[in-house]
Structure formats: structure tokens, C-alpha cells
Amino acid sequence: MPEGHTIHRLATRHRELFAGHPVRAHSPQGRFTAGAALIDGRVLLDTEACGKHLLHHYEGDRILHVHLGLYGKFADGELPAPAPVGQLRMVLTGSGHWLELRGPTACEVLDPAAADLLRARLGADPLRDDADPAFAYGRIRSSTKPLSALLLDQSIVAGCGLIYANEVLFRAGLSPATPGVAIDPDRWTAIWDDLRALMKEGVARGRIDTVHTEHTPEAMRRAPRVDRHGGEVYVYRRPGQPCLVCGTPIARGPMAGRNLYWCPACQPPVTAPRKRSA
């Protein structure tokens, strides 16, 4: 599933291609015919990313909401638009470009009240300047759940996916199983700031890179990582390979239905603080 940096890149891309002009919308597949009719011919005013959710704001308070999920993807290009191929949920055309959407989990038109409800159920997005990390920490410090699960909970931290969660925990030296209650305010601030910086770099580069300069392929004289996700990482999808810092084999294990990766040496277990007896 695309992580938050990808959705922010898409919001910027769509704004550049279509904002300020009317768009034509239709649904070759037929599953979005009614929704397409609601925005067809309207001017796109702005775009917005909220975690893993993409919003197009059209005149007349019509808001297109897209969540790509596991299989959704966009494609775009210069006009003329190609003939529809396969199951296209939506096609937009503007003054000079076309946009195709296929396979999303959600593609719907909302009114402002429904869009507000969507935002309200999401947590703090590290890529948004209006994000409140204190809100996220309020949920984390009161939970005994593993910090990895809390980072992946979109109602706590919106836009953080499996790669960023694994990597930011390695960079913090924390086991994925660390309970939320074991995180003090200073440590949370450091995690948040690091996650925000990594995700901003992801927006700029279009891929996820998490290693420090001294651990790049050039610095270590090693082969670049080869993976369909791209990017240089410390632990994600590197089970059994040596840690780039200490050489210990990277571990993998399931937690809350997800595969997590960590270095047993660099990320030792942390237990929750004991409650003082009265």
C-alpha cells in the first residue's frame, strides 16, 4: 500500500496538472458513473493529502475522495488520452492532460461535512504543517500495545506505513515490541521529528531512503539494494542479512498480522515501567 509520502506527491502532481481549470470526468468501468457526473465540468480548486487519503476540491463544495488501498494506482499524461484499457474506475481530462485511476479501495464524492468526518478519524500526519504530534503522543503514552502497531494505526499517525514504521524504530534504537507507555515525551519528540524528516525526503525523492550518509552503498562500498520498493533501508525486507551498523542478522517476525523487521542487537527489548504501589 502506498505510504503517505506518495499520496502527498500525487496531491501536488494533480494540483499542477488540473487546478484552476474545469475537468471532464467519466467512469469507463461504470462503478463511479454517478460520482463522476457530480464533478464533471467543474473547476478543480485545490488538492489535499490526509495520511493515505487524497482529496480533490471542486467548485460547488464537491470533494473527490480516493484511497488507493493495496491495488489502486494513478497514471497521467498529455492529451490526447489513450483509449481505456482494463478496469478503469475514473478518467479525468483537463486542458492539457489526462488522469486514470484503477483499482482503488475508495473513490467517492463527499460534501464538506463528510470530508471533515474523514479528517477527524485520522491521526496526526507528519507531512502536514497543521499536524499535532501531542495528539498522537496522548494515545501512545496510554497504551500497552507495541509501538510498531501504534505507529501503523492511522487514527494515531496518519500516513505512516510499514516501511517507515520499521525504519524509524531502528533509527530510534527501539524494538518494535516496545510498549507505548514506555515512551517518554522527549523520545516521542525525537521519533516524530525523525519520521517527519524521512517522509519529507520521501516526498522530494519519490522513494523511501532511511540510511545515514555513512551507511549508503557508496560509503560502505557495497552493492545497492535491489527491491521493487526501491530505496536504501536498514531493516525492512532484509531478514537474515547483516545489520548495516553492527553486522547482526536482521530478524523478522509477525506482529498484529504484519511482518516486522529489526536488529536484535541495535533494538534491544524494552519493558513497560512498573506502576508504583500505593
URWOFEN-V517439 format. One record per residue. N is the residue number from 0. RES is the residue in three letters. BURIAL is + if it has 9 or more other C-alpha atoms within 8 Angstrom, else -. D_FIRST is the distance of its C-alpha to the first C-alpha in Angstrom with 1 decimal. Layout:
# URWOFEN-V517439
{{N & RES & BURIAL & D_FIRST} {N & RES & BURIAL & D_FIRST}}
This chain:
# URWOFEN-V517439
{{0 & MET & - & 0.0} {1 & PRO & + & 3.8} {2 & GLU & + & 6.3} {3 & GLY & + & 9.6} {4 & HIS & + & 11.5} {5 & THR & + & 9.8} {6 & ILE & + & 10.6} {7 & HIS & + & 14.0} {8 & ARG & + & 14.6} {9 & LEU & + & 14.1} {10 & ALA & + & 16.4} {11 & THR & + & 19.0} {12 & ARG & - & 18.8} {13 & HIS & + & 19.4} {14 & ARG & + & 22.1} {15 & GLU & - & 23.8} {16 & LEU & + & 23.9} {17 & PHE & + & 24.9} {18 & ALA & + & 26.1} {19 & GLY & - & 29.8} {20 & HIS & + & 30.2} {21 & PRO & + & 30.1} {22 & VAL & + & 27.5} {23 & ARG & + & 27.8} {24 & ALA & + & 25.2} {25 & HIS & + & 25.1} {26 & SER & + & 23.1} {27 & PRO & + & 24.0} {28 & GLN & + & 22.3} {29 & GLY & - & 24.2} {30 & ARG & - & 21.7} {31 & PHE & + & 21.7} {32 & THR & + & 25.3} {33 & ALA & - & 26.6} {34 & GLY & + & 23.9} {35 & ALA & + & 24.5} {36 & ALA & + & 28.2} {37 & LEU & - & 27.8} {38 & ILE & + & 26.5} {39 & ASP & + & 28.3} {40 & GLY & - & 30.9} {41 & ARG & + & 29.9} {42 & VAL & + & 29.5} {43 & LEU & + & 26.1} {44 & LEU & + & 27.2} {45 & ASP & + & 24.1} {46 & THR & + & 20.4} {47 & GLU & + & 18.5} {48 & ALA & + & 15.2} {49 & CYS & + & 15.0} {50 & GLY & + & 12.1} {51 & LYS & + & 9.0} {52 & HIS & + & 11.7} {53 & LEU & + & 13.6} {54 & LEU & + & 17.3} {55 & HIS & + & 20.1} {56 & HIS & + & 23.5} {57 & TYR & + & 26.3} {58 & GLU & + & 30.0} {59 & GLY & - & 31.4} {60 & ASP & - & 28.7} {61 & ARG & + & 26.2} {62 & ILE & + & 22.6} {63 & LEU & + & 19.7} {64 & HIS & + & 16.6} {65 & VAL & + & 13.2} {66 & HIS & + & 9.9} {67 & LEU & + & 7.5} {68 & GLY & + & 5.6} {69 & LEU & - & 4.5} {70 & TYR & + & 7.3} {71 & GLY & + & 8.4} {72 & LYS & + & 9.9} {73 & PHE & - & 13.0} {74 & ALA & - & 16.1} {75 & ASP & - & 19.4} {76 & GLY & - & 22.8} {77 & GLU & - & 26.5} {78 & LEU & - & 28.6} {79 & PRO & - & 29.7} {80 & ALA & + & 26.5} {81 & PRO & - & 26.1} {82 & ALA & - & 26.9} {83 & PRO & - & 24.0} {84 & VAL & - & 22.6} {85 & GLY & - & 20.6} {86 & GLN & - & 19.0} {87 & LEU & + & 18.6} {88 & ARG & + & 17.9} {89 & MET & + & 19.4} {90 & VAL & + & 21.4} {91 & LEU & + & 22.8} {92 & THR & + & 25.7} {93 & GLY & + & 27.5} {94 & SER & - & 30.5} {95 & GLY & - & 29.3} {96 & HIS & + & 25.7} {97 & TRP & + & 23.4} {98 & LEU & + & 19.8} {99 & GLU & + & 18.0} {100 & LEU & + & 15.0} {101 & ARG & + & 14.0} {102 & GLY & + & 11.9} {103 & PRO & + & 10.6} {104 & THR & + & 10.6} {105 & ALA & + & 13.2} {106 & CYS & + & 15.7} {107 & GLU & + & 18.9} {108 & VAL & + & 21.8} {109 & LEU & + & 22.8} {110 & ASP & + & 26.0} {111 & PRO & + & 26.3} {112 & ALA & - & 26.9} {113 & ALA & - & 23.7} {114 & ALA & + & 21.7} {115 & ASP & - & 23.6} {116 & LEU & - & 22.6} {117 & LEU & - & 18.9} {118 & ARG & - & 19.4} {119 & ALA & - & 21.7} {120 & ARG & - & 19.3} {121 & LEU & + & 16.9} {122 & GLY & + & 17.8} {123 & ALA & + & 18.7} {124 & ASP & + & 16.5} {125 & PRO & + & 17.6} {126 & LEU & + & 17.4} {127 & ARG & - & 19.7} {128 & ASP & - & 23.4} {129 & ASP & - & 24.2} {130 & ALA & + & 22.0} {131 & ASP & - & 24.2} {132 & PRO & + & 23.4} {133 & ALA & - & 26.4} {134 & PHE & + & 24.7} {135 & ALA & + & 21.9} {136 & TYR & + & 24.6} {137 & GLY & - & 26.6} {138 & ARG & + & 24.0} {139 & ILE & + & 23.5} {140 & ARG & + & 27.2} {141 & SER & - & 28.1} {142 & SER & + & 25.6} {143 & THR & - & 26.3} {144 & LYS & + & 22.7} {145 & PRO & + & 21.2} {146 & LEU & + & 20.0} {147 & SER & + & 16.7} {148 & ALA & + & 16.0} {149 & LEU & + & 17.4} {150 & LEU & + & 15.3} {151 & LEU & + & 12.1} {152 & ASP & + & 14.0} {153 & GLN & + & 13.0} {154 & SER & + & 16.6} {155 & ILE & + & 17.8} {156 & VAL & + & 15.6} {157 & ALA & + & 13.3} {158 & GLY & + & 10.5} {159 & CYS & + & 10.7} {160 & GLY & + & 7.9} {161 & LEU & - & 8.9} {162 & ILE & - & 10.3} {163 & TYR & + & 12.2} {164 & ALA & + & 13.5} {165 & ASN & + & 14.8} {166 & GLU & + & 16.3} {167 & VAL & + & 17.9} {168 & LEU & + & 19.5} {169 & PHE & + & 21.0} {170 & ARG & - & 22.3} {171 & ALA & - & 23.9} {172 & GLY & + & 25.4} {173 & LEU & + & 24.1} {174 & SER & + & 23.3} {175 & PRO & + & 20.0} {176 & ALA & + & 22.5} {177 & THR & + & 24.3} {178 & PRO & + & 25.1} {179 & GLY & + & 24.5} {180 & VAL & + & 28.2} {181 & ALA & + & 28.9} {182 & ILE & + & 27.4} {183 & ASP & - & 30.2} {184 & PRO & - & 29.9} {185 & ASP & - & 30.4} {186 & ARG & - & 27.8} {187 & TRP & + & 25.2} {188 & THR & + & 26.3} {189 & ALA & + & 25.8} {190 & ILE & + & 22.2} {191 & TRP & + & 21.3} {192 & ASP & - & 23.1} {193 & ASP & + & 21.4} {194 & LEU & + & 17.9} {195 & ARG & + & 18.9} {196 & ALA & - & 20.5} {197 & LEU & + & 17.6} {198 & MET & + & 15.1} {199 & LYS & + & 18.0} {200 & GLU & + & 18.5} {201 & GLY & + & 14.9} {202 & VAL & + & 15.7} {203 & ALA & - & 18.9} {204 & ARG & - & 17.9} {205 & GLY & + & 14.6} {206 & ARG & + & 13.4} {207 & ILE & + & 13.3} {208 & ASP & + & 16.9} {209 & THR & + & 18.2} {210 & VAL & + & 21.6} {211 & HIS & - & 24.9} {212 & THR & - & 27.3} {213 & GLU & - & 29.4} {214 & HIS & + & 26.6} {215 & THR & + & 25.4} {216 & PRO & + & 26.4} {217 & GLU & - & 29.3} {218 & ALA & - & 30.7} {219 & MET & - & 30.4} {220 & ARG & - & 31.4} {221 & ARG & - & 28.6} {222 & ALA & - & 26.5} {223 & PRO & - & 23.2} {224 & ARG & - & 20.0} {225 & VAL & - & 18.8} {226 & ASP & - & 15.2} {227 & ARG & - & 12.7} {228 & HIS & - & 10.7} {229 & GLY & + & 14.1} {230 & GLY & + & 15.8} {231 & GLU & + & 18.4} {232 & VAL & + & 17.4} {233 & TYR & + & 19.7} {234 & VAL & + & 18.2} {235 & TYR & + & 14.5} {236 & ARG & - & 14.9} {237 & ARG & + & 18.6} {238 & PRO & + & 20.4} {239 & GLY & - & 24.1} {240 & GLN & - & 24.2} {241 & PRO & + & 26.5} {242 & CYS & + & 25.4} {243 & LEU & - & 25.9} {244 & VAL & - & 28.1} {245 & CYS & - & 30.2} {246 & GLY & - & 29.7} {247 & THR & + & 28.8} {248 & PRO & + & 26.5} {249 & ILE & + & 22.9} {250 & ALA & + & 22.3} {251 & ARG & + & 19.4} {252 & GLY & - & 19.4} {253 & PRO & - & 17.7} {254 & MET & - & 17.6} {255 & ALA & - & 16.5} {256 & GLY & - & 14.8} {257 & ARG & - & 12.6} {258 & ASN & - & 13.9} {259 & LEU & + & 15.3} {260 & TYR & + & 17.3} {261 & TRP & + & 20.5} {262 & CYS & + & 23.9} {263 & PRO & + & 26.6} {264 & ALA & - & 29.2} {265 & CYS & + & 27.4} {266 & GLN & + & 25.7} {267 & PRO & + & 28.5} {268 & PRO & - & 28.2} {269 & VAL & + & 29.2} {270 & THR & - & 30.8} {271 & ALA & + & 31.1} {272 & PRO & - & 34.4} {273 & ARG & - & 37.1} {274 & LYS & - & 38.5} {275 & ARG & - & 42.1} {276 & SER & - & 44.6} {277 & ALA & - & 46.9}}
